[in-house]
Amino acid sequence: MKKIIYFILFGIAAMLTFSACSNDEADFSGEGKLKLKVAINETIDKIVSRSSDELAENCTIYVYNSKALVRKYHGLSEIPSEIALLSGNYRAEAWAGDSVDASFTQKYFKGTTPFTISKGSQTVVTVECKIANVVASVNFDSSLTGVLSDYAVSVGNSKASLDFTAENASSVKGYYMMPDGDTNLTYVITGKQIDGTDFRKEGVIENVKRATEYALTIKYSQADDNVGGAFIEVEVDESTLDINESVTLKPAPTIYGSGFDISQSLFGEQGSFQKRTVYIAAVAALTNVVVSCDYFTTLGFPANEFDLINMSESAYSSVEALGLTHVYTYIAEDDNSISKISFSEDLLNSLPNGIYNVVIKATDAEGKTSQKTVVIEVSDALVVTKAAADADIKQYSATLRGTIAKAEASNIVIKYRKQGESQWQSAVATVEGDTFYAKVTGLTASTTYDFMAACDSFDGKVLQFTTGADTPLTNGGFEDWFTDSEGALVPSLSADNLFWDTGNHGSITLNQNITTKDTSIKHGGTCSIKMQSAYVALLGIGKFAAGNVFVGKYLKTDGTNGILGFGRPFTARPKAIHGYVKYRTGNINYTSSDIPEVTKDMTDKGTLYFALTNSVAESYDNTDWSFVIRTKSSERRLFDKNDSRIIAFGEMIWDADTEGDDMVEFTIPITYYSDETPSYMMLVGSASYWGDYFVGSTSATMWLDDIEFVYE
């Protein structure tokens, strides 16, 4: 049996287009919204399939614009409440399953669909994911009986193979992910002949294609009587994989506030609240919307818990009269629904001082359930402590904020202390309108602190924050080196502890390491890293190579080109890069038609740049990187400092020799573009600025030593 699995993934805000408009609706006039569906064509003939929920949580969805990856989601549960995209052309790509070299049970699916986003509109996109594996099956013909015994067939690619035997061949298929550059399946037939001698036959199935099954029939045939003899033959039947059944996978309902963060308290003094609305969006009919609060009956509601969808008309009328309203809309043709729950201004302002936890629990027709709590805090406080934002918390300092609740608040401060201590410290706040902040310094990294907003006659609510870890730069002094099996020098502890890498893996194919350690020029320790640009050749064949080093991994040599994985996982937010450098430049003596503006009358430049990127990564061979760099001109993919995934960047360029014979000190400030917590860190150095194009000077040399992160 074969089936289609539909992954329904979309921006929840897009569904607001069919709900009534009011002042508290989410704004839909800016970017366009994306509603994304992913259909997965899965062949499950004689295979035990994984559960639908397991596939749903192991899918990966990528959204690219014309330049780069802009969104990445792992599983349905990671999809945010809305997918807002700027107007333009995009493509959606989806992957699901397990990418392994060869397996009888693990399959992989891929699909891609181009689409366009227009301002203020909703775009519906369906990505059909076809099986990405090459599939092989084996049938042992009955004619083999009495001719061969203990027969088996091993079918594989250049990385892995699977063994088909008389016992398993009728019940399994082989699923293969072909390595880059490998387009052939090979097979080896083995067995025992009648006379007891070993039998072996090898063959190749050339130019195999994804989503295609290659059915091998192994049989014995008698030759023509005039010729004599007999043959073991292999027949290969090639057929594409079709679909004839569908199953739908859907995420749980999404609950979110309109115009406010539902994860933050609604705080105010009695009489100061405005109407608030909560939306529930689902890709199925909603069967239950249960609202509960321990104080509901005290406020006059018929019960502390009620189901807004299934309650009686009279019960709903009493709830509505108290200021809690509910509008439910279901679009049958799309199987989408939205529930709108509003708390009126009169209801909120009738609440006495206190904290009210209103729990909203939604269940859809698929049995999926979501729950959120709206916290309403009514208080006559003079000042309000605001939760600390991640971007405001550093390793040794923090900017803490609050709100003025009453005009009579004066002498406003932020109080703070290490958690567990009794003595408070105070920092005078800077007031800007109704808000205020204070920067506190002298903190300890990786430590939890209490803090609160306070004024002359009032102490606010106590909250907590934890300072960031003082994450050091691994091997920033370039003291650790090893030589790999091919002879490439690598500035890391070992292959199992790889952090830095270089282009030596490419140049060593021509018997040269262009990046080395230097014990004669250094700032501290025993050595520095020396990056010497050079023309690397063997038997007259070669090209210019820039001396370089980068955080990441050299992934593959493609002819005389490289594929590199830039970046390592990283969540800290340093303010600068500090280190020591010596640079010697030279006139460019190797150019390229790919960048004709760089000519031989120009001087080469050295560079060191740093970037932090968000969680949207690029994958190569099942590993995620900040960027996957390809230097081959026909597939060129280079680092772009304007990429939308970059949340911080810093760079220094040396366009002339540094002073003196010794290394000189440098500091690279880091500019932050986003308050996001980073997921990856990149640090790249090169003796030749245009080295990605194989352009530069063979005199260009850069030494680096004792590089470190600077935190505040």
N, C-alpha and C positions, 0 to 999 in steps of 0.2 A: 504494500500500500504506500502511496505517496501523498504528501500533504503540503499545503501552504500554511506557514505560521505568520500571522499578522502581529507586528509590534506596533501598537498605537501610541505614538509619542507626539506631544504637541505643546505649544505655549498656551497655558490656561487662559491668559488674558485675551487670547484670540476669540474665545467663546463669548466674551462680553458683547460681541457685535450683535448677538441676537437677544440680549437682555435690554430692558428699558433704560433709557439714559436719565441720569439725575446728577446733581452736583457732586455726589460722593462716588460716582463711577470712576474706574481707572481711566486715565487719559489714553485715547487710542488715536490721537492726531499726530504723533511723532513718527517713530520708526514703524516699519511694517511688522507684522506678526507672522510667525511660521507655525503651521500645523503640519506635523511630520508623521507619516505612517511608514512603517517598515514591514514589508512582506517577505517572509523567508520560505523559499521553496526547499523542502527537505525530503529526500528520498529515505524511506525507512523499511524497504523490503528486507525482511528476514534480519532486521537489526533491532536491538533493544534501544528505543529512543530515549533521550533524556526528557525529563518533565518539562512542561511548558514554562512553569515558573522559573526553573533553573536556567533555561535558555534566555528568558526575559532579563534575568539579572546578570547574565554573562555576555550580553550584547554590548557593542561599542558603536556609537554613532558619531560621525565627524561631519562638520559643516565647514566648507571652504568658500572663501570669496575668490576673486580672480588672482589674488596674490599669495594667500596663506590660509592656514587653518585658523578658524575663528571660534569654533565651539567644539567641545568633545564631551561626551557623556558615557559613563560606564553603567549600564543597566537602567531599567525604568525608574528605579527609586532615586536616581541622581538627576532626573529631568527637573529643572526649576519650574516655578509657577508660571513663567512666561518665557518665550524665546523671542526677544526683540532684536531685529536686524536692521541695519541701515539699508536704504534703497540700493539695489544693484543686483548683479548676477552672481549666483552661488551654485554649488553642487553639494548634495547630501550623499554621504557614503556610509554604509552600515556593514558591520561585521558581527558574526555571532558564531558560537561554538568554540572548538578547540583547534588551534593551528599546530599540528604535530606533523613530523616528517612522514610517518606512516602509522596507520592504526586500523584495527577492525571495527572500532566503535566510535572514535572521535572524529566528528565532521566539522567542516568550517564553511561559512557562507558569506558571500560578499555581493554588494549591489551599489550602484551609484546612479543618481538622477540629477540633472541640472534644473535650476529653477530661478525665478526672478522675484525679488521683493520690491514692492512699490509702497511709497509712503502712505500710511493710513489704511492699508488694506491687509486682508488676510490671505495668505498663500497656502494652499493645500498641496502637499507633496507626498507621493507614495514611492518608496524605494523598494524595488523588487530584488531581493537577495537570492541569487542562485548559488547552488553549491559550488564552492571554490576548489574543491578537491578534484584531482584526477582519480577515477574509480576503476578498480580492477576486480574481476571475478574469474573463477576457474571452474571448469567442468571436466571431470575425468570420465571420458567415454567408456562404455562397457566393453569396447573392443580391447582395452588394455588387460582385461582379465586373462590370466594364463600367459601373458607376454612379459609384463613387468610386475614386480611386487615391491612393497615398501616405497611406493612412488610418492613424490612431493614436488611442489613447484614453489620456488622463492621468487617473488616479484618485488622490485624495489626501484628507488631512484639512487642518486649518488650519495645520499645520506643515510637511508634506512631501507629495510626490506621486510616483507611479511611472508610467512611460510603457510602455504595452502597444502593440506593433506587430504587423504581419502576421508578422514573423519570430520573435518571442518568445512571442506570446500562447498558443500551444498547449503551451508547455513550462514556464510559470511561473505562480505565484500571488503576489499581493501581500499582505504581512503588515504590519498597521498597529497601532501603539499610540496610542490616541486621547488627546489632551491633555485635561486637566481642563476640563470644561464643554463639550467638543466631542463631539457625538453624531451628526454627519452626515459621510458620505463624498460628495465632489463628483466629477463626471466632466466631462471636456471632450473631445468627439470632433472631430477635425480631418481634413481631406483635400482633394483636388482633385476638382471636379465635371467632367463631360464637357466642358463649355464652357470649362474652364480656370480658372474662378473658385474662390475659396477656400470651403470648407465648414466650418462650426463649429456645434456643438450642445452646450449645457451642460445639466447636470441634477444633481439631489441625491437621494441615498439617505438618508432620514431615520431617526433613532433606531436606528442600527446597534448590534449587540450583539457582545460578545466570544464567541469559540468558534463563530462563525457565518461561513459563507462566502456572499458575494454574487456570484453568477455573472451577469455582464452579457453578453447576446447582442445584438450589433449587426447589424441586418439591414435590407434594403430591401424595401418592400412597395408594391404598386400600389394606389392608392385605388379605390373603387367607380367603375364606368364612368360612372354618372350624375353623379358629382362631378368626376372627373378629378384629375390630379396624382399624386404619389407621395410616399412618406415614408421617412425613415431612422428606424427604431424602435429602442428599447432595452428589452429584457425583462430583468428582474432576478429571478433565482431564489434564494431565501433558504433555506439548509439548515444544520443543525448538523453538527458534525464528529464522526464516530464512530470506534470503535477495534475492531480485529479481530486484532491480533497483539501479543505481549509480548516484551520483552527485559529482562534483569535486570542492574543495575549493583551491584557490591558493593565495599566498602572492603577494603583489605588486612588481614590478621590484626593484632590488637592484643596486645602483650606487656607485661605489667606485674607489679610485685611486690606480694605480699599483705602489707600491714602495713609496707612499706618502699618508699622511692623508688628505683626501679631505676637512676636516673641518678646516684645517690650511692653511694660505696663502702660495702661492708659491712666495718666496721673493728672489730678486736678483738684481744685477746691470746689466745694458745693456751689453750684450755679455757674461754673466756668466751662462745663462740657458741651461739646457739639455732637450732633448725630454721628454714629459710627456704624459702618456696614462691613459684614464678613461675607465672603463668597466661598462656595463649595462648588468645584467643577469636577466632572467625571466623564469618562468615555463609556458610559453605560447609564441606564436609568438608576436613579437613587431610590433605594427602598426604605431607608431610615435616615432621619436627621434628628438626633437626640441632643437636647440642650439641658444642662443640669447646673445647679448652683445650690449650695447649702442654705442660702438666704432667700430663695425664691418665695417660699410660703410666707416668710416674714414680710416680704414686700407685697403680698396680696395675690401671688400667682397660685393656680389651683394645685400645684405640686412642685417639689424641688427638681423633678425630672420629667420631661415630656418629649414626645416624638412629633416634631412639627409636620411631618408628612402624613402620619397615620392618626393624629388626634382628631377627636370629634369636632364638628363645626362649632358647637357651642363652647367647647373648651378653648378652641383657637380664638374665638371672639373675645373671651375674657383676657387671653394673653395679649391680643392685639390692642385691647382697650388700655392696657397698662404700658404700652409703648414698645413692645417687641413684635416685629412683623416679619413675615416670611413669604417670599415669592419663589415658586419653583417652575422651571421651564425645561421641557424635554423635547429634543428634536429627533424624531424617530428615524428619519432618513439618514442621519449621521450617527445615530445612537450616542448622542452627546447630551449632557444635562448640566444645568447650573442651578444652584440654590442661593438665594440672597437673603441674609438675615440682618435686620437693622435694629439697632438700639436707639430709640428716639432721644432727643435732647432732654425732653421732660423726664423720661425714665432715668437717665444717667444723673440728672441734677436733683432727683428726689432721693438719691442714696445718701444715707448718713455717713459720717466719717468711718472709714474701715477699708478692708481689702476684700474684694469679691472675685472669686475664681469661677468663671463661667466656662464650663467644659462643653465643647461641640464635638460630637462624634457622628461621622457619616459612613454609611454602608451602601454599596451599590449592588446591582443585580448579579454581578460576578462574585459576590461575597467578599470583595475587598473593602477594608475598613481603614479610615484615617481619623485621628483625633488631635485637636488643638485646644489650648486653654487661653481665653481672653482674661487678662488680669486687669481689673478696674480698681484703682487705688484713689480713694477720696480722702483728702487731708487738708488741714488748714496750715500746712507747713509754710515757713517763710522762704526756704530754699529747698531745692530738690537735687539729690545726688543723681547724676547720670551714669549709666554703666560705661565702663571704660572701653573705648574702641581699640581693636587690635593694632591699628596703625599708630595709635598714640602711646603704645607701651613699647619701650626700648629695653635694652639690657641694663642700663644704669640710670635711666630717667623715665619719667612718664608725664604726659599731659593729661590732667584730670579735669572733668567738666561738671557743670551743674546749671540749673535753671532757677531764676528768681520767680518765686510764686507770689510774693506780695511786695509792693513797692517800699514798705517800711523796713525791709531787710537792709542792714548796714554792716560795715566791717566784715565783708564776706571773705572766708578763707576755705582752703581745702585742708582737712586734717588727714594724716596718714600714719601708719605704723606697721611694722612687721607683724604678721599674724601670730598671735600668741603673746605679744608684748602688751604691757598695760599703758605705757606712756605714749601719748599722741604728739606728733610734730605738726606744725602748721606752715602753710605757704599762702601768702597773700594772693587773692584772686584778681585777675584782670577782668573787668566787667565790660561787656559789649551788648548793649541793649538789655534784653531779658535773659541773656546767658552770661556765663563767666567761666574762666579756666585758670589753672595754675600749673606751671611746670615744676615738678619736684625732681631733685637730682640727688646724687650720692647713694643711689639704691644698689642693691646686690642682685646680680644676675640669677635667674632661675629661682626666684623667691616670691612667695605669695604675701601680699600686703592688704590690710584693711584700709578703707578710705571713706570719707564722707564730706558732704558740703555742710558748712556751718556759718553762722553769723553771731552777732553779739548775744542774742538771747535764745538761740535755737541750734540744735545739732540735728542734721539730717539722717537719713537712712544710711546704715553702714553697708558698703559693698566691697567686693574684692577684685584684685587683679594680680596677675603673675608676670613678673618680668621675663624677658626673653633669655634664651640660653646664649652664652658667649661662645658661639660655635667657631672654632678655629679653622683656618684653611689647612687642609691636609698637605703635608710635605711642601709647605710654602718656602722652605729653605733649600729644596731640591737636594736633600742629603740621601734620599732613598732612590736606588736605581737597580734595574735587573736587565738581563739580556734574554730575549725570547729565543725560541727554538730556531728561528730563521736568522738570528744574529742582529735583530733590531734592538737598540738601546731604548729603554723605557724609564722615565722618571717617576716610577711608582715602586712600592715595596715588593710586589710580586704580581703575577698574572691573576691570582685569586684576590688581590687587594689593589686592583687597578683604580686609580683616581685621575691622574694626569696621563696623557698620551701625546704622541707626536706623529709627524709624517714619515718617520724613519721606516715604518712598515712598508711604505711604498718605495723609498729610495734604496732600501736594503736589497730589493730585487735587482738593483743595478750595483750591488756591492758597496754601498756607501751609507753611513749614518750622517745626516746633516745637522742633527741636534745632539749635542754631547754634554758631558759634565766637564767643567774646567776648574782645576784646583789652583791655578795661578792667579785668576781674577775672581774675587769673591768679596762679600761683605762680612759674613760670619760663617761658622761651621767649617766644613772641609772643602766645599766647592760651590760653584754657581751653575746655572744652566746656560749653555752657549748655543745660540741658534745662528748658523752660518748658511746663508743662501748660496746655492751652487748650481752649476749645470751638471746634472747627474747622467752619465752615459755608460753603456756597455757595448763594445764592438761598434761604436759610432752611433748607436741608437739611444736616445734619451731626451730629456727636456729640463727646463729650468725648474728648480724646486726651492721654495722659500723655507728657511729655517723657522720652525714653529713649535709651539707647545699649546695644549688646550686641555681643559677639564672635560673628560669624556672618554671616548674610545675610537680608535681607528678600526672601522668595521670591515672594509674590504678594499682590495686593489682591483680596479677595473681597467685592464690594459696598463696604461701609464697614468691612470687617474685614480682618485681616491674617493671612498665613501666614508664619511666621518659622523659619529654621533656626538654632538655637543651637549654638555650639561650633566649635572648630577643632582639628585634630590636635595632640597635645601629649603628651610622655612624661616631663617633669620633675616633681619633687615639691617645690614651694616650701613654706615653713613659714608664710608670711604674705603679705598684700597691704598695701602702704604707699602713701599718696598724700595729696592735699590736696583739701578740699571746702569749699564754702559752700552752706548750705541755708536756704531761706526757705519756711515752711509757710503754711497758710491753712485756713479752715473749708471743709469739703467742701460744694460747691454742686451737684454732679451725683452722683446715686445710681442704683441699679439694683435691680430686684426679684430679680435673680440672687443678690445678697448683701444681704438685707434687714437684717442685723445692722449694716451700715455706714450711718449716718444723717447728716443734715445738721448735727447738733449736734457732730459729731466733727471732729478735726483731722487733716489729711492727713499722711502720713509719706513720707520718702524712703528709698530702699534701694539698697545695692550688695551683690551676692552673687557668690560664686565657687564653682565645683564642678569636680571632676575625675571623669570617668566612664570605665568600662571599654570594651572593644572592641564591646560590644553597642550598635549605633547604630540610628538611625531614618533611613529613606531617603525622599527626595523628589526626583522627577525625576532618578533615578539618581545622586544625591549623598547621602552619609551625613552625619548631624548627631547631636550628642548628644541633642537633643530637636527635634522639629518642633512648633512652637507654633501653635495655631489659636484665634483669638479669637471666631469666629462661635459664637453661643450654642448652636445646634443641633449643632455639631461641636466644641465647646470642648475643647481639649487644652492644659493649662497645665503649667508646670514644677512638679514635686513633689520637694521636697528629701529626701523619704523613699524615693524610687525606689531599687530594689535595685541599679541600675547605678552609683549614685554611690559613689565610693570616698573622696572627701574633700569637705568643705564648709566654707565660712566666710561670714558675713554681718554687715553692720552696718546698723542702722536709725536714722534721724534722725527723732525725733518732735517736735522743737522747732527753732527757729532756732539755727544755730551762732552762737557769740559773735563780736562785732565785725563790722567791714565787710570784713575780709580773709579769705582762705581759711585753714582750720585743718588741722592735721596729723591723720591717722588711721592706725591699723594694724588690719587684720583678721586674727586668728589663724586658721589652717586646721586643722581637725580631720580626722584620717585614720581611716577605718573599715576599711581593708583594706590588705594588703601588696602588692596588685596594682600593676603598672606601668600608669599611666593611658594611655588612647588619645586622649582628647579633653579640652579645657579650655573652661569656660564662664565668662564674666564679664559681668554684667548690671547696669545702673544705671537707676533710674527716679525721677523727681521725685514720683510718686504711687504709693503702695504697692499700691493696688487698681486700678491702671491697666488690667490685663488685662480687667477687667470694665467698663471705661469709666466708672470711679468716681473722683472726686477733687476737688481744689480748683484753680481756675484761677489761684490765687495761688502754687501750689507751684512752686518753681524750685530746681534743683540745678546747681551748677558743680563740675566735677571737673578735676584737673590732676595731671600728673607721677605717674601710677600706675605702680607697679613691683612685681615679685616680690621677695620676700626669701627667700634661701636660707641653709641652715646647712651 
